[in-house]
Structures are given as C-alpha cells and as structure tokens.
Amino acid sequence: MSELPGYSPYGVPPPAASSTSSLAPSTSTSTVPPAADPPSYLPQPIIRPARRNLAGATQTVSLSDNQHDYFQATLTTPTTYTISLTTDPTPIYRVEIDPSPTTDPAIQLFDFDDPFPLAAARMPPFVTTAASICTREPAGAGAIWHPLHETHAALLPLEIVPGLPVVNRAVSWSCARSTSDLKCTLMGSLFGWSGDGLVLARYGMVGPGFRADMVFDILRGGGIEFELGVVVQAFARLESDRRKIAKKGKKGR
C-alpha cells in the first residue's frame, strides 16, 4: 500500500521541512564547538607502604606481651632515691622518703626536676592501713587514694587493653625468704579466664652469678599510673616494715 502524504508509521505527522528544521540540509559553515579542555590536574593514585598488620606502623604493647623495663634505684641521700634505666644512669625520677611519723605524705615520687609530686604514699598515723597510695596528682583537690593493707594486698590501676580506660585490680606484695626482694603479683587472671598469678613487677632480684638488690623489673604496657604505683607501693612496703622493726626495737629496750 502506498503511503499517503503526511503519513507517519508512528501516527504523528512528520514536521514540515524548513530552512530551520533539523531535517533540512544544513548550509551552515560553522564548525562543531571544541571539546572542553582537559583538567590541568589528574588525580594520581595514593602510594601507600605495604602493611604487615592492621595497625601498620603503630606500635602497641600490653601486659600480656610479657615485655619488661628495668630501673635502677640509687640512694643519693639518707632520704632520697633517684630512679634511672639500668642502661642509662641519667636520673629520670626521684623518690623522697621521710622516716618521721609526723610527716604527711611520707613518700613522694617526682619527675627529677619537678617540685610537684606524680605519686605519693600516706602512712600511719594519718591513715589506718599500712599505707594509702595515690598515683595521679596527689597534691590536687580530686586526688584518689587506695589502701595498701597490712596483709600487703593493694590495688593498682592497670591498662589491660592499650588505649582503653584503666581499671583497678587487686595485687599482692610478697617478700622472698631471707631477703628484702619484693614481688608484685596480680590476684586473679589478666583477662578473667586463665593465667592466674601474673607477676607484674619485682624489686630486687638474684640469679646465677648476679644480684640486683635495688633494681625494679616492671612489666611494660600497664600504663603510667600502674608503673608509678609499683614504685611507690614497693617503697611503702619497705618503709612500713622498717617502722615495724623500729617500733619493736623500742619496746624491747
């Protein structure tokens, strides 16, 4: 069948051809506008170093890693100790111990050149236990004190998981027979399911061919309050024993 004029297979009449219609042959001599200039900056892929673990270069250490730091305590005056690394004699901290029962606090730990204490211990007659320990701003209005009992049980603030808040955990201080060497042991397990009796620190050690009477061995990763607490509690335990012996000596006269 022949198509009728104006017929469209889509049911819509085709537009009439005109000089302006897109169906009319173009007589324009204008060229197609050029494409937009390419951007002067093309994003480059970021070159990242290969990762060997999720943390990348970040180093984290926890108590469960069983890494240790060693510190030398040196008696510089009858009432003052300095604390340094065993590998570097430069003093880092100083500890002042006043044997007088009228002094409060009896023990204070400072940065070596700082007059403000980082941690401290109060002792009788100002407290009713063997000692009371503060490991954060003891001179501040909001200082928190934890007891060191006559049974040598105490609390230490531990950072169980690096970066998470510290928790107070019970510890026990024991003394090796016939020595003044001290050992600080966690009461219970670190994470709550296994591994009771983790040794957190020692003060004074002896082994085949060596003695280290005034050396702290502190498990790394527990946080600064934990480490300050270890040092102050150790000195408080020794000072408490010294005062008991002195008191017995006076009674025996």
Backbone hydrogen bonds, N-H to C=O, Kabsch-Sander energy under -0.5 kcal/mol:
donor,donor_aa,acceptor,acceptor_aa,energy
7,Y,4,L,-2.1
11,G,8,S,-1.9
21,S,18,S,-0.7
24,A,21,S,-1.0
48,R,46,I,-0.8
56,G,53,N,-0.9
58,T,55,A,-1.7
60,T,58,T,-0.5
65,D,62,S,-1.9
66,N,63,L,-1.4
69,D,218,I,-2.4
71,F,216,F,-2.3
72,Q,84,S,-3.5
73,A,71,F,-0.5
73,A,214,M,-3.0
74,T,82,T,-2.5
76,T,74,T,-0.7
76,T,80,T,-2.2
77,T,80,T,-1.5
80,T,77,T,-1.0
81,Y,95,V,-2.7
82,T,74,T,-2.3
83,I,93,Y,-2.7
84,S,72,Q,-2.0
85,L,88,D,-0.6
86,T,70,Y,-1.8
88,D,85,L,-1.1
92,I,83,I,-3.3
93,Y,83,I,-1.7
94,R,110,F,-2.0
95,V,81,Y,-2.9
96,E,108,Q,-2.7
97,I,79,T,-3.0
97,I,95,V,-0.5
98,D,106,A,-2.8
103,T,100,S,-1.5
106,A,121,A,-1.2
107,I,121,A,-1.9
108,Q,96,E,-2.2
109,L,119,A,-2.9
110,F,94,R,-2.8
111,D,116,F,-0.5
112,F,92,I,-2.2
114,D,111,D,-1.8
118,L,109,L,-3.2
119,A,109,L,-1.4
120,A,134,C,-2.2
121,A,107,I,-2.5
122,R,132,S,-2.7
126,F,123,M,-1.8
130,A,148,L,-0.7
131,A,148,L,-1.5
132,S,122,R,-2.1
133,I,146,H,-3.5
134,C,120,A,-2.4
140,G,137,E,-1.9
143,A,140,G,-1.2
146,H,133,I,-2.8
148,L,131,A,-3.1
149,H,147,P,-0.6
149,H,153,A,-2.7
152,H,149,H,-2.1
154,A,171,V,-2.3
155,L,147,P,-0.5
156,L,169,R,-2.5
158,L,156,L,-0.6
158,L,167,V,-3.3
159,E,222,G,-1.7
160,I,158,L,-1.0
164,L,161,V,-2.2
167,V,158,L,-2.6
169,R,156,L,-2.6
169,R,167,V,-0.5
171,V,154,A,-2.8
172,S,185,T,-2.2
173,W,152,H,-2.5
174,S,183,K,-2.4
176,A,181,D,-2.2
179,T,176,A,-1.8
182,L,203,Y,-2.7
183,K,174,S,-2.3
184,C,201,A,-3.0
185,T,172,S,-2.6
185,T,183,K,-0.6
186,L,198,L,-3.1
187,M,170,A,-2.5
188,G,186,L,-0.7
197,G,186,L,-0.7
197,G,188,G,-0.8
198,L,188,G,-0.6
200,L,184,C,-2.4
200,L,198,L,-0.7
201,A,184,C,-1.4
202,R,217,D,-2.0
203,Y,182,L,-2.3
204,G,215,V,-2.6
205,M,212,A,-1.8
207,G,210,F,-2.3
210,F,207,G,-2.1
212,A,205,M,-3.3
215,V,212,A,-1.1
216,F,71,F,-3.1
217,D,202,R,-2.5
218,I,69,D,-2.6
218,I,216,F,-0.6
219,L,200,L,-2.8
220,R,67,Q,-3.5
222,G,219,L,-0.6
227,E,223,G,-1.9
228,L,224,I,-2.7
229,G,225,E,-2.5
230,V,226,F,-2.2
231,V,227,E,-1.8
232,V,228,L,-2.5
233,Q,229,G,-2.8
234,A,230,V,-2.2
235,F,231,V,-2.1
236,A,232,V,-2.5
237,R,233,Q,-2.6
238,L,234,A,-2.2
239,E,235,F,-2.6
240,S,236,A,-2.5
241,D,237,R,-2.1
242,R,238,L,-2.2
243,R,239,E,-2.4
244,K,240,S,-2.0
245,I,241,D,-2.2
246,A,242,R,-2.4
247,K,243,R,-2.3
248,K,244,K,-2.3
249,G,245,I,-2.2
250,K,246,A,-1.7
251,K,247,K,-1.9
252,G,248,K,-1.9
253,R,249,G,-0.5
253,R,250,K,-0.8
